[in-house]
Amino acid sequence: MNTQISTIATKEVTVNLVTGEAFISQTKAAMELGIARSSLQKWLVREQVKYDVKQGLSSEILALAAAYYALDSSLVQ
């Protein structure tokens, strides 16, 4: 096995082969959430997400965004 390869990447998902952690692109996440990418980016800034999201959103961040757009965003006027 080639130990130099630590991730598998597509345009939508990156998987760290060492840890098994997956990251989804902001574009794909927004599409799956049914929102504009710019809306997701504004939410990330507003919520002051302190994680590096350049390689994509972790499952934790995606879950927070999904919860917000499924529940909390309907409360915002």
Backbone as a chain_set.jsonl record, in Angstrom:
{"seq": "MNTQISTIATKEVTVNLVTGEAFISQTKAAMELGIARSSLQKWLVREQVKYDVKQGLSSEILALAAAYYALDSSLVQ", "coords": {"N": [[0.844, -1.183, 0.0], [0.561, 2.195, -0.799], [1.791, 4.56, 1.219], [1.999, 7.267, 0.989], [-0.237, 8.367, -0.121], [-2.821, 10.0, 1.231], [-5.378, 10.868, 1.056], [-8.464, 10.515, -0.712], [-9.872, 12.12, -3.367], [-12.634, 13.761, -4.853], [-14.519, 16.0, -6.847], [-16.546, 16.534, -5.154], [-16.387, 15.14, -2.7], [-14.023, 14.432, -0.15], [-11.958, 12.018, 1.262], [-10.165, 11.112, 4.056], [-7.761, 8.762, 4.104], [-6.363, 7.733, 6.224], [-7.637, 8.451, 8.651], [-10.275, 8.083, 8.013], [-12.107, 10.068, 7.934], [-14.543, 12.065, 6.33], [-15.125, 14.705, 4.011], [-17.325, 17.075, 2.655], [-17.853, 19.027, -0.247], [-18.511, 22.564, -0.256], [-20.185, 23.383, -2.284], [-21.529, 21.001, -3.078], [-22.711, 20.331, -0.619], [-24.457, 22.51, -0.233], [-26.135, 22.094, -2.422], [-27.297, 19.627, -1.706], [-28.636, 20.431, 0.589], [-30.472, 22.076, -0.499], [-30.136, 24.801, -0.902], [-28.665, 28.0, -1.786], [-25.173, 28.225, -2.555], [-23.939, 30.528, -1.661], [-25.597, 31.232, 0.462], [-25.022, 29.215, 2.293], [-22.319, 29.796, 2.737], [-22.552, 32.313, 3.938], [-23.874, 31.551, 6.28], [-21.875, 29.99, 7.471], [-19.979, 31.976, 8.064], [-21.504, 33.664, 9.712], [-22.096, 31.964, 11.853], [-19.629, 31.711, 12.798], [-17.883, 29.564, 12.248], [-15.169, 27.808, 13.211], [-13.541, 25.988, 12.086], [-11.311, 24.679, 9.613], [-12.526, 24.963, 6.518], [-11.728, 24.71, 3.962], [-11.021, 22.328, 2.695], [-13.419, 21.169, 2.62], [-16.631, 20.452, 4.174], [-16.854, 19.044, 7.36], [-18.454, 16.102, 8.735], [-19.648, 16.88, 11.098], [-19.982, 19.696, 10.857], [-21.616, 19.739, 8.606], [-23.888, 18.474, 9.651], [-24.696, 20.378, 11.559], [-25.319, 22.524, 9.864], [-27.374, 21.367, 8.346], [-29.297, 20.952, 10.336], [-29.782, 23.619, 11.05], [-30.849, 24.707, 8.615], [-33.047, 23.058, 8.308], [-34.568, 23.461, 10.582], [-34.064, 25.88, 12.255], [-33.802, 28.059, 10.434], [-36.32, 28.634, 9.504], [-37.396, 30.072, 11.523], [-36.174, 32.499, 11.447], [-36.769, 35.749, 10.504]], "CA": [[0.0, 0.0, 0.0], [1.307, 3.444, -0.89], [1.47, 5.36, 2.409], [2.037, 8.691, 0.676], [-1.578, 8.806, -0.472], [-3.568, 10.095, 2.482], [-6.772, 11.22, 0.807], [-9.078, 10.285, -2.015], [-10.667, 13.327, -3.585], [-13.409, 14.037, -6.046], [-14.911, 17.404, -6.733], [-17.601, 16.664, -4.159], [-16.082, 14.521, -1.419], [-12.64, 14.054, 0.14], [-11.891, 11.073, 2.374], [-8.828, 10.885, 4.592], [-7.606, 7.314, 4.18], [-5.779, 7.37, 7.507], [-8.629, 8.597, 9.722], [-11.606, 7.734, 7.52], [-12.982, 11.238, 7.983], [-14.97, 12.538, 5.015], [-15.473, 16.115, 3.886], [-18.137, 17.353, 1.476], [-17.614, 20.387, -0.726], [-19.567, 23.527, 0.054], [-21.114, 23.369, -3.411], [-22.357, 19.796, -2.974], [-23.509, 20.447, 0.603], [-25.541, 23.458, -0.505], [-27.062, 21.428, -3.326], [-28.031, 18.616, -0.928], [-29.498, 21.148, 1.529], [-31.465, 22.813, -1.269], [-29.911, 26.231, -0.715], [-27.579, 28.564, -2.579], [-23.859, 28.123, -1.922], [-23.686, 31.798, -0.958], [-26.316, 31.177, 1.743], [-24.232, 28.361, 3.179], [-21.118, 30.542, 3.103], [-22.955, 33.354, 4.896], [-24.149, 30.869, 7.54], [-20.579, 29.617, 8.048], [-19.392, 33.201, 8.618], [-22.377, 34.127, 10.805], [-21.941, 31.045, 12.983], [-18.217, 31.777, 13.159], [-17.311, 28.218, 12.217], [-13.741, 28.003, 13.405], [-12.827, 24.889, 11.457], [-10.84, 24.907, 8.259], [-13.491, 24.371, 5.6], [-11.18, 24.765, 2.601], [-11.065, 21.0, 2.091], [-14.812, 20.757, 2.641], [-17.29, 20.466, 5.467], [-16.837, 17.77, 8.074], [-19.805, 15.613, 9.017], [-20.167, 17.69, 12.209], [-20.428, 20.985, 10.327], [-22.756, 19.461, 7.735], [-25.041, 18.201, 10.514], [-25.133, 21.667, 12.123], [-25.947, 23.283, 8.781], [-28.64, 20.702, 8.015], [-30.234, 21.261, 11.416], [-30.151, 25.025, 10.935], [-31.713, 24.934, 7.47], [-34.274, 22.283, 8.466], [-35.35, 23.907, 11.733], [-33.873, 27.246, 12.739], [-33.934, 29.111, 9.422], [-37.735, 28.992, 9.355], [-37.722, 30.994, 12.6], [-35.54, 33.786, 11.146], [-37.626, 36.57, 9.623]], "C": [[0.887, 1.243, 0.0], [0.903, 4.345, 0.275], [1.523, 6.859, 2.151], [0.658, 9.232, 0.319], [-2.411, 8.815, 0.796], [-5.027, 10.471, 2.271], [-7.189, 10.748, -0.574], [-9.981, 11.482, -2.227], [-11.445, 13.238, -4.885], [-13.749, 15.512, -5.929], [-15.923, 17.606, -5.61], [-17.232, 16.157, -2.778], [-14.596, 14.206, -1.327], [-12.674, 13.133, 1.355], [-10.437, 10.908, 2.779], [-8.686, 9.387, 4.813], [-7.012, 6.852, 5.495], [-6.849, 7.375, 8.604], [-10.025, 8.144, 9.31], [-12.573, 8.892, 7.513], [-13.28, 11.728, 6.567], [-15.358, 14.007, 5.097], [-16.254, 16.3, 2.598], [-17.889, 18.796, 1.049], [-18.781, 21.291, -0.355], [-20.62, 23.537, -1.05], [-22.063, 22.188, -3.318], [-23.238, 19.854, -1.731], [-24.699, 21.373, 0.384], [-26.586, 22.826, -1.419], [-27.922, 20.412, -2.561], [-28.988, 19.262, 0.07], [-30.592, 21.942, 0.821], [-31.367, 24.313, -1.097], [-28.807, 26.696, -1.655], [-26.257, 28.42, -1.823], [-23.546, 29.39, -1.123], [-24.408, 31.835, 0.387], [-25.547, 30.337, 2.749], [-22.985, 29.088, 3.645], [-21.44, 31.637, 4.117], [-23.24, 32.735, 6.262], [-22.844, 30.493, 8.23], [-19.911, 30.825, 8.709], [-20.189, 33.657, 9.838], [-22.218, 33.253, 12.05], [-20.497, 30.982, 13.474], [-17.613, 30.38, 13.276], [-15.803, 28.371, 12.217], [-12.909, 26.868, 12.819], [-12.36, 25.307, 10.075], [-11.801, 24.202, 7.317], [-13.0, 24.407, 4.157], [-11.22, 23.41, 1.924], [-12.481, 20.442, 2.058], [-15.367, 20.808, 4.051], [-17.21, 19.085, 6.091], [-18.284, 17.333, 8.317], [-20.449, 16.421, 10.146], [-20.727, 19.02, 11.7], [-21.641, 20.786, 9.425], [-24.011, 19.203, 8.561], [-25.583, 19.489, 11.127], [-25.859, 22.5, 11.071], [-27.303, 22.675, 8.419], [-29.692, 21.008, 9.079], [-30.704, 22.704, 11.319], [-31.156, 25.229, 9.801], [-33.005, 24.138, 7.541], [-35.185, 22.872, 9.547], [-35.261, 25.402, 11.979], [-34.121, 28.314, 11.686], [-35.383, 29.522, 9.224], [-38.17, 29.978, 10.437], [-37.172, 32.396, 12.347], [-36.421, 34.542, 10.16], [-36.788, 37.508, 8.809]], "O": [[1.866, 1.305, 0.743], [-0.223, 4.842, 0.305], [1.129, 7.644, 3.014], [0.414, 10.431, 0.444], [-2.68, 7.762, 1.374], [-5.827, 10.4, 3.203], [-6.366, 10.603, -1.478], [-10.775, 11.823, -1.35], [-10.963, 12.704, -5.884], [-13.303, 16.187, -5.001], [-16.133, 18.734, -5.164], [-17.715, 16.69, -1.779], [-13.984, 13.767, -2.3], [-13.335, 13.427, 2.351], [-9.582, 10.602, 1.949], [-9.411, 8.806, 5.621], [-7.146, 5.68, 5.848], [-6.955, 6.429, 9.385], [-10.863, 7.855, 10.164], [-13.733, 8.733, 7.131], [-12.39, 11.796, 5.719], [-15.853, 14.483, 6.119], [-15.889, 15.744, 1.563], [-17.734, 19.681, 1.89], [-19.904, 20.824, -0.165], [-21.811, 23.683, -0.776], [-23.275, 22.352, -3.464], [-24.404, 19.462, -1.788], [-25.821, 21.052, 0.775], [-27.787, 23.004, -1.21], [-29.136, 20.353, -2.755], [-30.041, 18.699, 0.366], [-31.527, 22.424, 1.459], [-32.374, 25.02, -1.138], [-28.101, 25.88, -2.247], [-26.23, 28.486, -0.594], [-22.961, 29.325, -0.042], [-23.894, 32.405, 1.349], [-25.434, 30.705, 3.919], [-22.625, 29.009, 4.82], [-20.673, 31.858, 5.055], [-22.892, 33.316, 7.29], [-22.716, 30.659, 9.443], [-19.341, 30.704, 9.794], [-19.614, 33.994, 10.873], [-22.209, 33.761, 13.172], [-20.187, 30.287, 14.441], [-16.934, 30.052, 14.249], [-15.232, 28.994, 11.322], [-11.699, 26.806, 13.039], [-12.951, 26.186, 9.448], [-11.88, 22.973, 7.317], [-13.773, 24.16, 3.231], [-11.428, 23.331, 0.713], [-12.71, 19.357, 1.524], [-14.666, 21.162, 4.999], [-17.466, 18.078, 5.43], [-19.217, 18.112, 8.122], [-21.663, 16.624, 10.148], [-21.829, 19.417, 12.08], [-22.587, 21.573, 9.472], [-25.091, 19.671, 8.201], [-26.798, 19.672, 11.208], [-26.891, 23.109, 11.355], [-28.273, 23.403, 8.21], [-30.845, 21.291, 8.754], [-31.891, 22.984, 11.486], [-32.197, 25.854, 10.002], [-33.98, 24.51, 6.888], [-36.41, 22.797, 9.449], [-36.267, 26.109, 11.917], [-34.614, 29.39, 12.023], [-35.649, 30.652, 8.815], [-39.193, 30.646, 10.292], [-37.634, 33.366, 12.948], [-36.772, 34.019, 9.102], [-37.322, 38.279, 8.011]]}, "num_chains": 1, "name": "protein.A"}
